[in-house]
Amino acid sequence: MDKVDRIKRLVESSLDTSFGGEIQIVSLMVLPTQKYDEEVKEWIPDSHSLFLQIRKGSVILDRPNQVEFLLESLLGFECCVDFV
């Protein structure tokens, strides 16, 4: 199974569990990130960033970035969430 598909299934599952199925993923993109290694003087793979567009049903979020915090703590990399 593709890594992006596994991440999407994990995100869907965690959103369903945390918000009772009231949040629907519109689009999801996982991009690799890099960092500059001073020792070898080149860019090397570092982690990933998740860009997510979601549609919120009737769920009320306590704070605007509640979904980002949930996903960042779960996945361990940066998440950018946009509500559409």
HUTA-V998581 format. One record per residue. N is the residue number from 1. RES is the residue in one letter. SS is DSSP state (~ for helix, > for strand, _ for the rest). PSI is psi in degrees with one decimal (* if undefined). OMEGA is omega as a letter, one per 20 degrees, with the letter a starting at -180 (none if undefined). Layout:
N,RES,SS,PSI,OMEGA
N,RES,SS,PSI,OMEGA
This chain:
1,M,_,141.2,a
2,D,_,144.8,a
3,K,~,-41.2,r
4,V,~,-39.8,r
5,D,~,-39.9,r
6,R,~,-42.1,r
7,I,~,-42.8,r
8,K,~,-43.4,r
9,R,~,-39.7,r
10,L,~,-43.3,r
11,V,~,-47.7,r
12,E,~,-45.6,a
13,S,~,-44.5,a
14,S,~,-36.3,r
15,L,~,-40.3,r
16,D,~,-43.6,a
17,T,~,-42.3,a
18,S,~,-31.5,a
19,F,~,16.7,r
20,G,_,31.5,r
21,G,_,11.5,a
22,E,_,-3.1,a
23,I,>,127.2,a
24,Q,>,132.3,r
25,I,>,125.0,r
26,V,>,-47.5,r
27,S,>,152.7,a
28,L,>,130.1,r
29,M,>,131.1,r
30,V,>,120.3,a
31,L,>,138.3,r
32,P,>,146.1,r
33,T,>,161.4,a
34,Q,>,161.5,r
35,K,>,155.0,a
36,Y,>,124.6,r
37,D,>,113.0,a
38,E,_,-30.4,a
39,E,_,-44.4,a
40,V,_,-5.3,r
41,K,_,46.2,r
42,E,>,164.3,r
43,W,>,134.7,a
44,I,>,152.0,r
45,P,>,141.1,a
46,D,>,-58.6,a
47,S,>,-148.3,r
48,H,>,159.8,r
49,S,>,141.7,a
50,L,>,125.7,r
51,F,>,125.0,a
52,L,>,130.2,r
53,Q,>,128.5,a
54,I,>,155.7,r
55,R,>,125.0,a
56,K,>,127.4,r
57,G,_,-130.3,a
58,S,_,3.3,a
59,V,_,140.7,r
60,I,_,123.0,a
61,L,_,137.4,a
62,D,_,-35.4,r
63,R,_,151.0,a
64,P,_,-35.7,a
65,N,_,24.9,a
66,Q,~,-39.0,a
67,V,~,-42.1,r
68,E,~,-46.8,r
69,F,~,-44.0,r
70,L,~,-50.7,a
71,L,~,-38.9,r
72,E,~,-39.6,r
73,S,~,-31.7,a
74,L,~,-47.5,a
75,L,~,-29.2,r
76,G,_,13.7,r
77,F,_,168.7,a
78,E,>,138.0,r
79,C,>,136.4,r
80,C,>,116.1,a
81,V,>,132.2,r
82,D,>,130.2,r
83,F,>,129.6,r
84,V,_,*,none
